[in-house]
Amino acid sequence: MEVNLRDFYRKYLDQDKFPNLRKFVVSEMALFGSKYLCEQFFSKMGFMKSSYRSILTDEHLGNGLRVTSTSIKVNLDKVIRNKSQLHISH
């Protein structure tokens, strides 16, 4: 029988019998999750800054990171269809 780690702790680590261990596990899982998200975010930031350094402004970098760090799905076909001009002249 295979059980993922979160379900294992939820099912077999009774809150009444092991309150301190369960509290520790929950905090470690939260710490690991937030560390993973930070590492992923900084990896994307490093890629964007190194690949496009010559053309990025602070606003571009901020918007790019906002897009890469969200879980919202974008309908690019609709966005492109609604734009009358895809490139803004300088």
PyMOL Python script that loads the backbone (N, CA, C, O; Angstrom):
from pymol import cmd

cmd.read_pdbstr("""\
ATOM      1  N   MET A   1       0.838  -1.181   0.000  1.00  0.00           N
ATOM      2  CA  MET A   1       0.000   0.000   0.000  1.00  0.00           C
ATOM      3  C   MET A   1       0.887   1.250   0.000  1.00  0.00           C
ATOM      4  O   MET A   1       1.783   1.387   0.833  1.00  0.00           O
ATOM      5  N   GLU A   2       0.627   2.153  -0.940  1.00  0.00           N
ATOM      6  CA  GLU A   2       1.374   3.408  -1.015  1.00  0.00           C
ATOM      7  C   GLU A   2       0.521   4.546  -0.494  1.00  0.00           C
ATOM      8  O   GLU A   2      -0.651   4.682  -0.846  1.00  0.00           O
ATOM      9  N   VAL A   3       1.132   5.363   0.354  1.00  0.00           N
ATOM     10  CA  VAL A   3       0.458   6.535   0.909  1.00  0.00           C
ATOM     11  C   VAL A   3       1.451   7.682   0.829  1.00  0.00           C
ATOM     12  O   VAL A   3       2.612   7.527   1.207  1.00  0.00           O
ATOM     13  N   ASN A   4       1.000   8.846   0.333  1.00  0.00           N
ATOM     14  CA  ASN A   4       1.939   9.968   0.309  1.00  0.00           C
ATOM     15  C   ASN A   4       2.171  10.467   1.740  1.00  0.00           C
ATOM     16  O   ASN A   4       1.397  10.168   2.650  1.00  0.00           O
ATOM     17  N   LEU A   5       3.228  11.216   1.912  1.00  0.00           N
ATOM     18  CA  LEU A   5       3.678  11.606   3.248  1.00  0.00           C
ATOM     19  C   LEU A   5       2.627  12.397   4.017  1.00  0.00           C
ATOM     20  O   LEU A   5       2.410  12.154   5.204  1.00  0.00           O
ATOM     21  N   ARG A   6       1.983  13.330   3.351  1.00  0.00           N
ATOM     22  CA  ARG A   6       0.975  14.146   4.027  1.00  0.00           C
ATOM     23  C   ARG A   6      -0.186  13.285   4.526  1.00  0.00           C
ATOM     24  O   ARG A   6      -0.650  13.449   5.654  1.00  0.00           O
ATOM     25  N   ASP A   7      -0.651  12.360   3.671  1.00  0.00           N
ATOM     26  CA  ASP A   7      -1.746  11.480   4.090  1.00  0.00           C
ATOM     27  C   ASP A   7      -1.313  10.532   5.203  1.00  0.00           C
ATOM     28  O   ASP A   7      -2.101  10.206   6.091  1.00  0.00           O
ATOM     29  N   PHE A   8      -0.061  10.093   5.153  1.00  0.00           N
ATOM     30  CA  PHE A   8       0.459   9.226   6.210  1.00  0.00           C
ATOM     31  C   PHE A   8       0.370   9.921   7.565  1.00  0.00           C
ATOM     32  O   PHE A   8      -0.155   9.356   8.524  1.00  0.00           O
ATOM     33  N   TYR A   9       0.885  11.149   7.643  1.00  0.00           N
ATOM     34  CA  TYR A   9       0.848  11.875   8.917  1.00  0.00           C
ATOM     35  C   TYR A   9      -0.584  12.167   9.345  1.00  0.00           C
ATOM     36  O   TYR A   9      -0.907  12.098  10.531  1.00  0.00           O
ATOM     37  N   ARG A  10      -1.429  12.490   8.395  1.00  0.00           N
ATOM     38  CA  ARG A  10      -2.815  12.803   8.720  1.00  0.00           C
ATOM     39  C   ARG A  10      -3.547  11.557   9.248  1.00  0.00           C
ATOM     40  O   ARG A  10      -4.350  11.648  10.177  1.00  0.00           O
ATOM     41  N   LYS A  11      -3.261  10.405   8.648  1.00  0.00           N
ATOM     42  CA  LYS A  11      -3.991   9.193   8.995  1.00  0.00           C
ATOM     43  C   LYS A  11      -3.410   8.458  10.207  1.00  0.00           C
ATOM     44  O   LYS A  11      -4.162   7.960  11.045  1.00  0.00           O
ATOM     45  N   TYR A  12      -2.075   8.388  10.305  1.00  0.00           N
ATOM     46  CA  TYR A  12      -1.450   7.538  11.321  1.00  0.00           C
ATOM     47  C   TYR A  12      -0.828   8.287  12.498  1.00  0.00           C
ATOM     48  O   TYR A  12      -0.418   7.666  13.479  1.00  0.00           O
ATOM     49  N   LEU A  13      -0.757   9.593  12.411  1.00  0.00           N
ATOM     50  CA  LEU A  13      -0.174  10.368  13.503  1.00  0.00           C
ATOM     51  C   LEU A  13      -1.298  11.084  14.245  1.00  0.00           C
ATOM     52  O   LEU A  13      -1.605  12.245  13.973  1.00  0.00           O
ATOM     53  N   ASP A  14      -1.889  10.381  15.166  1.00  0.00           N
ATOM     54  CA  ASP A  14      -3.057  10.872  15.897  1.00  0.00           C
ATOM     55  C   ASP A  14      -2.699  12.122  16.712  1.00  0.00           C
ATOM     56  O   ASP A  14      -1.708  12.144  17.441  1.00  0.00           O
ATOM     57  N   GLN A  15      -3.520  13.145  16.569  1.00  0.00           N
ATOM     58  CA  GLN A  15      -3.308  14.414  17.278  1.00  0.00           C
ATOM     59  C   GLN A  15      -3.297  14.215  18.792  1.00  0.00           C
ATOM     60  O   GLN A  15      -2.515  14.861  19.490  1.00  0.00           O
ATOM     61  N   ASP A  16      -4.144  13.341  19.305  1.00  0.00           N
ATOM     62  CA  ASP A  16      -4.238  13.135  20.758  1.00  0.00           C
ATOM     63  C   ASP A  16      -3.041  12.360  21.315  1.00  0.00           C
ATOM     64  O   ASP A  16      -2.588  12.631  22.428  1.00  0.00           O
ATOM     65  N   LYS A  17      -2.533  11.403  20.546  1.00  0.00           N
ATOM     66  CA  LYS A  17      -1.419  10.591  21.033  1.00  0.00           C
ATOM     67  C   LYS A  17      -0.062  11.242  20.822  1.00  0.00           C
ATOM     68  O   LYS A  17       0.844  11.059  21.635  1.00  0.00           O
ATOM     69  N   PHE A  18       0.090  12.002  19.740  1.00  0.00           N
ATOM     70  CA  PHE A  18       1.390  12.587  19.394  1.00  0.00           C
ATOM     71  C   PHE A  18       1.265  14.078  19.080  1.00  0.00           C
ATOM     72  O   PHE A  18       1.579  14.485  17.961  1.00  0.00           O
ATOM     73  N   PRO A  19       0.823  14.894  20.015  1.00  0.00           N
ATOM     74  CA  PRO A  19       0.600  16.309  19.696  1.00  0.00           C
ATOM     75  C   PRO A  19       1.881  17.062  19.344  1.00  0.00           C
ATOM     76  O   PRO A  19       1.874  17.871  18.417  1.00  0.00           O
ATOM     77  N   ASN A  20       2.969  16.819  20.051  1.00  0.00           N
ATOM     78  CA  ASN A  20       4.212  17.544  19.772  1.00  0.00           C
ATOM     79  C   ASN A  20       4.828  17.120  18.448  1.00  0.00           C
ATOM     80  O   ASN A  20       5.305  17.960  17.685  1.00  0.00           O
ATOM     81  N   LEU A  21       4.820  15.826  18.176  1.00  0.00           N
ATOM     82  CA  LEU A  21       5.370  15.334  16.920  1.00  0.00           C
ATOM     83  C   LEU A  21       4.556  15.853  15.740  1.00  0.00           C
ATOM     84  O   LEU A  21       5.111  16.258  14.719  1.00  0.00           O
ATOM     85  N   ARG A  22       3.269  15.838  15.889  1.00  0.00           N
ATOM     86  CA  ARG A  22       2.405  16.327  14.803  1.00  0.00           C
ATOM     87  C   ARG A  22       2.626  17.828  14.570  1.00  0.00           C
ATOM     88  O   ARG A  22       2.672  18.275  13.424  1.00  0.00           O
ATOM     89  N   LYS A  23       2.761  18.591  15.632  1.00  0.00           N
ATOM     90  CA  LYS A  23       3.019  20.029  15.508  1.00  0.00           C
ATOM     91  C   LYS A  23       4.351  20.268  14.798  1.00  0.00           C
ATOM     92  O   LYS A  23       4.457  21.152  13.948  1.00  0.00           O
ATOM     93  N   PHE A  24       5.360  19.481  15.148  1.00  0.00           N
ATOM     94  CA  PHE A  24       6.670  19.595  14.514  1.00  0.00           C
ATOM     95  C   PHE A  24       6.577  19.268  13.021  1.00  0.00           C
ATOM     96  O   PHE A  24       7.127  19.988  12.187  1.00  0.00           O
ATOM     97  N   VAL A  25       5.886  18.190  12.693  1.00  0.00           N
ATOM     98  CA  VAL A  25       5.754  17.771  11.293  1.00  0.00           C
ATOM     99  C   VAL A  25       5.046  18.850  10.472  1.00  0.00           C
ATOM    100  O   VAL A  25       5.471  19.163   9.360  1.00  0.00           O
ATOM    101  N   VAL A  26       3.992  19.403  11.004  1.00  0.00           N
ATOM    102  CA  VAL A  26       3.250  20.445  10.296  1.00  0.00           C
ATOM    103  C   VAL A  26       4.145  21.655  10.042  1.00  0.00           C
ATOM    104  O   VAL A  26       4.132  22.208   8.942  1.00  0.00           O
ATOM    105  N   SER A  27       4.914  22.070  11.030  1.00  0.00           N
ATOM    106  CA  SER A  27       5.787  23.232  10.840  1.00  0.00           C
ATOM    107  C   SER A  27       6.891  22.944   9.832  1.00  0.00           C
ATOM    108  O   SER A  27       7.252  23.816   9.041  1.00  0.00           O
ATOM    109  N   GLU A  28       7.433  21.721   9.853  1.00  0.00           N
ATOM    110  CA  GLU A  28       8.481  21.353   8.888  1.00  0.00           C
ATOM    111  C   GLU A  28       7.935  21.294   7.467  1.00  0.00           C
ATOM    112  O   GLU A  28       8.601  21.720   6.523  1.00  0.00           O
ATOM    113  N   MET A  29       6.730  20.769   7.318  1.00  0.00           N
ATOM    114  CA  MET A  29       6.133  20.712   5.985  1.00  0.00           C
ATOM    115  C   MET A  29       5.873  22.121   5.453  1.00  0.00           C
ATOM    116  O   MET A  29       6.095  22.388   4.272  1.00  0.00           O
ATOM    117  N   ALA A  30       5.411  23.010   6.303  1.00  0.00           N
ATOM    118  CA  ALA A  30       5.177  24.390   5.881  1.00  0.00           C
ATOM    119  C   ALA A  30       6.493  25.072   5.526  1.00  0.00           C
ATOM    120  O   ALA A  30       6.568  25.814   4.547  1.00  0.00           O
ATOM    121  N   LEU A  31       7.521  24.822   6.314  1.00  0.00           N
ATOM    122  CA  LEU A  31       8.835  25.409   6.046  1.00  0.00           C
ATOM    123  C   LEU A  31       9.389  24.907   4.719  1.00  0.00           C
ATOM    124  O   LEU A  31       9.905  25.698   3.929  1.00  0.00           O
ATOM    125  N   PHE A  32       9.291  23.616   4.464  1.00  0.00           N
ATOM    126  CA  PHE A  32       9.774  23.057   3.215  1.00  0.00           C
ATOM    127  C   PHE A  32       9.014  23.632   2.031  1.00  0.00           C
ATOM    128  O   PHE A  32       9.617  23.964   1.010  1.00  0.00           O
ATOM    129  N   GLY A  33       7.694  23.753   2.158  1.00  0.00           N
ATOM    130  CA  GLY A  33       6.884  24.293   1.064  1.00  0.00           C
ATOM    131  C   GLY A  33       7.244  25.722   0.746  1.00  0.00           C
ATOM    132  O   GLY A  33       7.370  26.073  -0.427  1.00  0.00           O
ATOM    133  N   SER A  34       7.415  26.564   1.759  1.00  0.00           N
ATOM    134  CA  SER A  34       7.760  27.956   1.495  1.00  0.00           C
ATOM    135  C   SER A  34       9.189  28.082   0.979  1.00  0.00           C
ATOM    136  O   SER A  34       9.461  28.947   0.146  1.00  0.00           O
ATOM    137  N   LYS A  35      10.104  27.245   1.448  1.00  0.00           N
ATOM    138  CA  LYS A  35      11.477  27.268   0.924  1.00  0.00           C
ATOM    139  C   LYS A  35      11.483  26.871  -0.541  1.00  0.00           C
ATOM    140  O   LYS A  35      12.196  27.474  -1.343  1.00  0.00           O
ATOM    141  N   TYR A  36      10.700  25.869  -0.898  1.00  0.00           N
ATOM    142  CA  TYR A  36      10.607  25.430  -2.289  1.00  0.00           C
ATOM    143  C   TYR A  36      10.092  26.559  -3.169  1.00  0.00           C
ATOM    144  O   TYR A  36      10.633  26.798  -4.249  1.00  0.00           O
ATOM    145  N   LEU A  37       9.040  27.264  -2.717  1.00  0.00           N
ATOM    146  CA  LEU A  37       8.488  28.360  -3.511  1.00  0.00           C
ATOM    147  C   LEU A  37       9.487  29.502  -3.672  1.00  0.00           C
ATOM    148  O   LEU A  37       9.578  30.097  -4.746  1.00  0.00           O
ATOM    149  N   CYS A  38      10.236  29.811  -2.619  1.00  0.00           N
ATOM    150  CA  CYS A  38      11.247  30.865  -2.710  1.00  0.00           C
ATOM    151  C   CYS A  38      12.352  30.479  -3.682  1.00  0.00           C
ATOM    152  O   CYS A  38      12.766  31.295  -4.505  1.00  0.00           O
ATOM    153  N   GLU A  39      12.830  29.246  -3.595  1.00  0.00           N
ATOM    154  CA  GLU A  39      13.880  28.783  -4.504  1.00  0.00           C
ATOM    155  C   GLU A  39      13.396  28.839  -5.945  1.00  0.00           C
ATOM    156  O   GLU A  39      14.137  29.254  -6.836  1.00  0.00           O
ATOM    157  N   GLN A  40      12.171  28.427  -6.174  1.00  0.00           N
ATOM    158  CA  GLN A  40      11.609  28.436  -7.518  1.00  0.00           C
ATOM    159  C   GLN A  40      11.503  29.875  -8.032  1.00  0.00           C
ATOM    160  O   GLN A  40      11.829  30.146  -9.188  1.00  0.00           O
ATOM    161  N   PHE A  41      11.055  30.783  -7.187  1.00  0.00           N
ATOM    162  CA  PHE A  41      10.914  32.187  -7.570  1.00  0.00           C
ATOM    163  C   PHE A  41      12.267  32.802  -7.917  1.00  0.00           C
ATOM    164  O   PHE A  41      12.398  33.462  -8.948  1.00  0.00           O
ATOM    165  N   PHE A  42      13.285  32.591  -7.063  1.00  0.00           N
ATOM    166  CA  PHE A  42      14.590  33.175  -7.327  1.00  0.00           C
ATOM    167  C   PHE A  42      15.263  32.549  -8.539  1.00  0.00           C
ATOM    168  O   PHE A  42      16.041  33.213  -9.224  1.00  0.00           O
ATOM    169  N   SER A  43      14.980  31.296  -8.811  1.00  0.00           N
ATOM    170  CA  SER A  43      15.494  30.660 -10.017  1.00  0.00           C
ATOM    171  C   SER A  43      14.925  31.341 -11.260  1.00  0.00           C
ATOM    172  O   SER A  43      15.651  31.611 -12.217  1.00  0.00           O
ATOM    173  N   LYS A  44      13.619  31.615 -11.237  1.00  0.00           N
ATOM    174  CA  LYS A  44      12.985  32.305 -12.365  1.00  0.00           C
ATOM    175  C   LYS A  44      13.524  33.722 -12.506  1.00  0.00           C
ATOM    176  O   LYS A  44      13.746  34.197 -13.619  1.00  0.00           O
ATOM    177  N   MET A  45      13.735  34.396 -11.384  1.00  0.00           N
ATOM    178  CA  MET A  45      14.267  35.749 -11.426  1.00  0.00           C
ATOM    179  C   MET A  45      15.669  35.750 -12.016  1.00  0.00           C
ATOM    180  O   MET A  45      15.993  36.608 -12.837  1.00  0.00           O
ATOM    181  N   GLY A  46      16.504  34.799 -11.607  1.00  0.00           N
ATOM    182  CA  GLY A  46      17.856  34.711 -12.152  1.00  0.00           C
ATOM    183  C   GLY A  46      17.851  34.460 -13.641  1.00  0.00           C
ATOM    184  O   GLY A  46      18.647  35.050 -14.370  1.00  0.00           O
ATOM    185  N   PHE A  47      16.964  33.591 -14.107  1.00  0.00           N
ATOM    186  CA  PHE A  47      16.858  33.319 -15.533  1.00  0.00           C
ATOM    187  C   PHE A  47      16.460  34.573 -16.293  1.00  0.00           C
ATOM    188  O   PHE A  47      17.065  34.904 -17.313  1.00  0.00           O
ATOM    189  N   MET A  48      15.446  35.272 -15.800  1.00  0.00           N
ATOM    190  CA  MET A  48      14.968  36.469 -16.495  1.00  0.00           C
ATOM    191  C   MET A  48      16.039  37.550 -16.532  1.00  0.00           C
ATOM    192  O   MET A  48      16.237  38.199 -17.558  1.00  0.00           O
ATOM    193  N   LYS A  49      16.723  37.739 -15.419  1.00  0.00           N
ATOM    194  CA  LYS A  49      17.729  38.794 -15.372  1.00  0.00           C
ATOM    195  C   LYS A  49      18.922  38.476 -16.259  1.00  0.00           C
ATOM    196  O   LYS A  49      19.470  39.381 -16.889  1.00  0.00           O
ATOM    197  N   SER A  50      19.341  37.216 -16.327  1.00  0.00           N
ATOM    198  CA  SER A  50      20.516  36.891 -17.130  1.00  0.00           C
ATOM    199  C   SER A  50      20.188  36.841 -18.613  1.00  0.00           C
ATOM    200  O   SER A  50      21.001  37.265 -19.434  1.00  0.00           O
ATOM    201  N   SER A  51      19.022  36.335 -18.973  1.00  0.00           N
ATOM    202  CA  SER A  51      18.681  36.175 -20.378  1.00  0.00           C
ATOM    203  C   SER A  51      18.299  37.492 -21.053  1.00  0.00           C
ATOM    204  O   SER A  51      18.575  37.696 -22.236  1.00  0.00           O
ATOM    205  N   TYR A  52      17.675  38.366 -20.305  1.00  0.00           N
ATOM    206  CA  TYR A  52      17.140  39.588 -20.914  1.00  0.00           C
ATOM    207  C   TYR A  52      17.675  40.865 -20.264  1.00  0.00           C
ATOM    208  O   TYR A  52      17.022  41.907 -20.324  1.00  0.00           O
ATOM    209  N   ARG A  53      18.825  40.797 -19.660  1.00  0.00           N
ATOM    210  CA  ARG A  53      19.346  41.926 -18.892  1.00  0.00           C
ATOM    211  C   ARG A  53      19.346  43.233 -19.681  1.00  0.00           C
ATOM    212  O   ARG A  53      19.015  44.281 -19.125  1.00  0.00           O
ATOM    213  N   SER A  54      19.708  43.196 -20.955  1.00  0.00           N
ATOM    214  CA  SER A  54      19.857  44.441 -21.709  1.00  0.00           C
ATOM    215  C   SER A  54      18.539  45.125 -22.027  1.00  0.00           C
ATOM    216  O   SER A  54      18.534  46.320 -22.324  1.00  0.00           O
ATOM    217  N   ILE A  55      17.420  44.410 -21.976  1.00  0.00           N
ATOM    218  CA  ILE A  55      16.147  45.027 -22.344  1.00  0.00           C
ATOM    219  C   ILE A  55      15.151  45.139 -21.191  1.00  0.00           C
ATOM    220  O   ILE A  55      14.061  45.680 -21.377  1.00  0.00           O
ATOM    221  N   LEU A  56      15.500  44.645 -20.017  1.00  0.00           N
ATOM    222  CA  LEU A  56      14.561  44.667 -18.892  1.00  0.00           C
ATOM    223  C   LEU A  56      14.611  45.968 -18.107  1.00  0.00           C
ATOM    224  O   LEU A  56      15.684  46.464 -17.763  1.00  0.00           O
ATOM    225  N   THR A  57      13.445  46.503 -17.834  1.00  0.00           N
ATOM    226  CA  THR A  57      13.343  47.609 -16.880  1.00  0.00           C
ATOM    227  C   THR A  57      12.849  47.010 -15.567  1.00  0.00           C
ATOM    228  O   THR A  57      12.476  45.837 -15.520  1.00  0.00           O
ATOM    229  N   ASP A  58      12.844  47.797 -14.519  1.00  0.00           N
ATOM    230  CA  ASP A  58      12.321  47.311 -13.245  1.00  0.00           C
ATOM    231  C   ASP A  58      10.861  46.877 -13.376  1.00  0.00           C
ATOM    232  O   ASP A  58      10.438  45.889 -12.775  1.00  0.00           O
ATOM    233  N   GLU A  59      10.103  47.627 -14.165  1.00  0.00           N
ATOM    234  CA  GLU A  59       8.690  47.287 -14.356  1.00  0.00           C
ATOM    235  C   GLU A  59       8.543  45.954 -15.093  1.00  0.00           C
ATOM    236  O   GLU A  59       7.704  45.129 -14.731  1.00  0.00           O
ATOM    237  N   HIS A  60       9.363  45.749 -16.130  1.00  0.00           N
ATOM    238  CA  HIS A  60       9.323  44.476 -16.863  1.00  0.00           C
ATOM    239  C   HIS A  60       9.652  43.310 -15.931  1.00  0.00           C
ATOM    240  O   HIS A  60       8.967  42.287 -15.934  1.00  0.00           O
ATOM    241  N   LEU A  61      10.701  43.474 -15.139  1.00  0.00           N
ATOM    242  CA  LEU A  61      11.118  42.404 -14.236  1.00  0.00           C
ATOM    243  C   LEU A  61      10.016  42.087 -13.230  1.00  0.00           C
ATOM    244  O   LEU A  61       9.704  40.920 -12.991  1.00  0.00           O
ATOM    245  N   GLY A  62       9.432  43.119 -12.647  1.00  0.00           N
ATOM    246  CA  GLY A  62       8.350  42.913 -11.679  1.00  0.00           C
ATOM    247  C   GLY A  62       7.150  42.215 -12.298  1.00  0.00           C
ATOM    248  O   GLY A  62       6.593  41.291 -11.705  1.00  0.00           O
ATOM    249  N   ASN A  63       6.746  42.654 -13.494  1.00  0.00           N
ATOM    250  CA  ASN A  63       5.596  42.031 -14.161  1.00  0.00           C
ATOM    251  C   ASN A  63       5.902  40.604 -14.584  1.00  0.00           C
ATOM    252  O   ASN A  63       5.049  39.724 -14.461  1.00  0.00           O
ATOM    253  N   GLY A  64       7.106  40.367 -15.079  1.00  0.00           N
ATOM    254  CA  GLY A  64       7.493  39.021 -15.487  1.00  0.00           C
ATOM    255  C   GLY A  64       7.494  38.057 -14.320  1.00  0.00           C
ATOM    256  O   GLY A  64       7.024  36.926 -14.446  1.00  0.00           O
ATOM    257  N   LEU A  65       8.013  38.490 -13.196  1.00  0.00           N
ATOM    258  CA  LEU A  65       8.030  37.628 -12.017  1.00  0.00           C
ATOM    259  C   LEU A  65       6.627  37.400 -11.469  1.00  0.00           C
ATOM    260  O   LEU A  65       6.325  36.321 -10.958  1.00  0.00           O
ATOM    261  N   ARG A  66       5.780  38.398 -11.572  1.00  0.00           N
ATOM    262  CA  ARG A  66       4.400  38.236 -11.128  1.00  0.00           C
ATOM    263  C   ARG A  66       3.703  37.164 -11.975  1.00  0.00           C
ATOM    264  O   ARG A  66       2.964  36.331 -11.451  1.00  0.00           O
ATOM    265  N   VAL A  67       3.947  37.197 -13.276  1.00  0.00           N
ATOM    266  CA  VAL A  67       3.331  36.214 -14.171  1.00  0.00           C
ATOM    267  C   VAL A  67       3.886  34.817 -13.917  1.00  0.00           C
ATOM    268  O   VAL A  67       3.124  33.850 -13.887  1.00  0.00           O
ATOM    269  N   THR A  68       5.205  34.693 -13.735  1.00  0.00           N
ATOM    270  CA  THR A  68       5.787  33.359 -13.568  1.00  0.00           C
ATOM    271  C   THR A  68       5.512  32.755 -12.197  1.00  0.00           C
ATOM    272  O   THR A  68       5.622  31.540 -12.030  1.00  0.00           O
ATOM    273  N   SER A  69       5.158  33.575 -11.216  1.00  0.00           N
ATOM    274  CA  SER A  69       4.943  33.029  -9.876  1.00  0.00           C
ATOM    275  C   SER A  69       3.471  32.811  -9.540  1.00  0.00           C
ATOM    276  O   SER A  69       3.150  32.444  -8.410  1.00  0.00           O
ATOM    277  N   THR A  70       2.578  33.028 -10.487  1.00  0.00           N
ATOM    278  CA  THR A  70       1.159  32.818 -10.232  1.00  0.00           C
ATOM    279  C   THR A  70       0.708  31.473 -10.797  1.00  0.00           C
ATOM    280  O   THR A  70       1.331  30.927 -11.707  1.00  0.00           O
ATOM    281  N   SER A  71      -0.358  30.962 -10.256  1.00  0.00           N
ATOM    282  CA  SER A  71      -0.913  29.715 -10.775  1.00  0.00           C
ATOM    283  C   SER A  71      -2.115  29.975 -11.679  1.00  0.00           C
ATOM    284  O   SER A  71      -2.766  29.035 -12.134  1.00  0.00           O
ATOM    285  N   ILE A  72      -2.409  31.239 -11.940  1.00  0.00           N
ATOM    286  CA  ILE A  72      -3.531  31.603 -12.800  1.00  0.00           C
ATOM    287  C   ILE A  72      -3.164  31.295 -14.249  1.00  0.00           C
ATOM    288  O   ILE A  72      -2.081  31.656 -14.709  1.00  0.00           O
ATOM    289  N   LYS A  73      -4.050  30.640 -14.952  1.00  0.00           N
ATOM    290  CA  LYS A  73      -3.829  30.321 -16.362  1.00  0.00           C
ATOM    291  C   LYS A  73      -4.282  31.495 -17.219  1.00  0.00           C
ATOM    292  O   LYS A  73      -5.362  32.047 -17.009  1.00  0.00           O
ATOM    293  N   VAL A  74      -3.448  31.875 -18.188  1.00  0.00           N
ATOM    294  CA  VAL A  74      -3.736  33.012 -19.057  1.00  0.00           C
ATOM    295  C   VAL A  74      -4.126  32.495 -20.440  1.00  0.00           C
ATOM    296  O   VAL A  74      -3.479  31.597 -20.979  1.00  0.00           O
ATOM    297  N   ASN A  75      -5.170  33.057 -20.999  1.00  0.00           N
ATOM    298  CA  ASN A  75      -5.592  32.733 -22.352  1.00  0.00           C
ATOM    299  C   ASN A  75      -4.853  33.684 -23.299  1.00  0.00           C
ATOM    300  O   ASN A  75      -5.352  34.765 -23.610  1.00  0.00           O
ATOM    301  N   LEU A  76      -3.662  33.276 -23.754  1.00  0.00           N
ATOM    302  CA  LEU A  76      -2.828  34.157 -24.570  1.00  0.00           C
ATOM    303  C   LEU A  76      -3.470  34.496 -25.906  1.00  0.00           C
ATOM    304  O   LEU A  76      -3.305  35.612 -26.398  1.00  0.00           O
ATOM    305  N   ASP A  77      -4.189  33.569 -26.496  1.00  0.00           N
ATOM    306  CA  ASP A  77      -4.860  33.861 -27.768  1.00  0.00           C
ATOM    307  C   ASP A  77      -5.827  35.033 -27.609  1.00  0.00           C
ATOM    308  O   ASP A  77      -5.879  35.917 -28.464  1.00  0.00           O
ATOM    309  N   LYS A  78      -6.585  35.040 -26.527  1.00  0.00           N
ATOM    310  CA  LYS A  78      -7.535  36.125 -26.280  1.00  0.00           C
ATOM    311  C   LYS A  78      -6.804  37.440 -26.026  1.00  0.00           C
ATOM    312  O   LYS A  78      -7.225  38.485 -26.523  1.00  0.00           O
ATOM    313  N   VAL A  79      -5.721  37.402 -25.262  1.00  0.00           N
ATOM    314  CA  VAL A  79      -4.953  38.618 -24.978  1.00  0.00           C
ATOM    315  C   VAL A  79      -4.404  39.204 -26.269  1.00  0.00           C
ATOM    316  O   VAL A  79      -4.484  40.413 -26.487  1.00  0.00           O
ATOM    317  N   ILE A  80      -3.845  38.356 -27.126  1.00  0.00           N
ATOM    318  CA  ILE A  80      -3.262  38.829 -28.389  1.00  0.00           C
ATOM    319  C   ILE A  80      -4.344  39.353 -29.318  1.00  0.00           C
ATOM    320  O   ILE A  80      -4.146  40.368 -29.987  1.00  0.00           O
ATOM    321  N   ARG A  81      -5.479  38.681 -29.367  1.00  0.00           N
ATOM    322  CA  ARG A  81      -6.588  39.141 -30.213  1.00  0.00           C
ATOM    323  C   ARG A  81      -7.067  40.533 -29.792  1.00  0.00           C
ATOM    324  O   ARG A  81      -7.444  41.338 -30.644  1.00  0.00           O
ATOM    325  N   ASN A  82      -7.055  40.820 -28.502  1.00  0.00           N
ATOM    326  CA  ASN A  82      -7.565  42.098 -27.995  1.00  0.00           C
ATOM    327  C   ASN A  82      -6.560  43.244 -28.091  1.00  0.00           C
ATOM    328  O   ASN A  82      -6.923  44.399 -27.869  1.00  0.00           O
ATOM    329  N   LYS A  83      -5.306  42.943 -28.418  1.00  0.00           N
ATOM    330  CA  LYS A  83      -4.292  43.994 -28.532  1.00  0.00           C
ATOM    331  C   LYS A  83      -4.265  44.501 -29.959  1.00  0.00           C
ATOM    332  O   LYS A  83      -4.160  43.709 -30.896  1.00  0.00           O
ATOM    333  N   SER A  84      -4.360  45.820 -30.141  1.00  0.00           N
ATOM    334  CA  SER A  84      -4.283  46.382 -31.487  1.00  0.00           C
ATOM    335  C   SER A  84      -2.822  46.566 -31.902  1.00  0.00           C
ATOM    336  O   SER A  84      -2.508  46.520 -33.092  1.00  0.00           O
ATOM    337  N   GLN A  85      -1.938  46.773 -30.942  1.00  0.00           N
ATOM    338  CA  GLN A  85      -0.524  46.961 -31.245  1.00  0.00           C
ATOM    339  C   GLN A  85       0.263  46.119 -30.232  1.00  0.00           C
ATOM    340  O   GLN A  85       0.181  46.368 -29.029  1.00  0.00           O
ATOM    341  N   LEU A  86       1.022  45.127 -30.708  1.00  0.00           N
ATOM    342  CA  LEU A  86       1.753  44.236 -29.826  1.00  0.00           C
ATOM    343  C   LEU A  86       3.074  44.817 -29.362  1.00  0.00           C
ATOM    344  O   LEU A  86       3.615  44.378 -28.348  1.00  0.00           O
ATOM    345  N   HIS A  87       3.604  45.794 -30.081  1.00  0.00           N
ATOM    346  CA  HIS A  87       4.891  46.385 -29.696  1.00  0.00           C
ATOM    347  C   HIS A  87       4.699  47.895 -29.577  1.00  0.00           C
ATOM    348  O   HIS A  87       4.225  48.549 -30.506  1.00  0.00           O
ATOM    349  N   ILE A  88       5.068  48.427 -28.440  1.00  0.00           N
ATOM    350  CA  ILE A  88       4.962  49.863 -28.213  1.00  0.00           C
ATOM    351  C   ILE A  88       6.240  50.522 -28.695  1.00  0.00           C
ATOM    352  O   ILE A  88       7.332  50.149 -28.266  1.00  0.00           O
ATOM    353  N   SER A  89       6.115  51.503 -29.589  1.00  0.00           N
ATOM    354  CA  SER A  89       7.292  52.202 -30.100  1.00  0.00           C
ATOM    355  C   SER A  89       7.921  53.041 -29.011  1.00  0.00           C
ATOM    356  O   SER A  89       7.232  53.538 -28.120  1.00  0.00           O
ATOM    357  N   HIS A  90       9.223  53.196 -29.083  1.00  0.00           N
ATOM    358  CA  HIS A  90       9.952  53.959 -28.068  1.00  0.00           C
ATOM    359  C   HIS A  90       9.955  55.406 -28.397  1.00  0.00           C
ATOM    360  O   HIS A  90      10.522  56.207 -27.654  1.00  0.00           O
TER     361      HIS A  90
END
""", "prot")
cmd.dss("prot")
cmd.show_as("cartoon", "prot")
cmd.util.cbc("prot")
cmd.orient("prot")
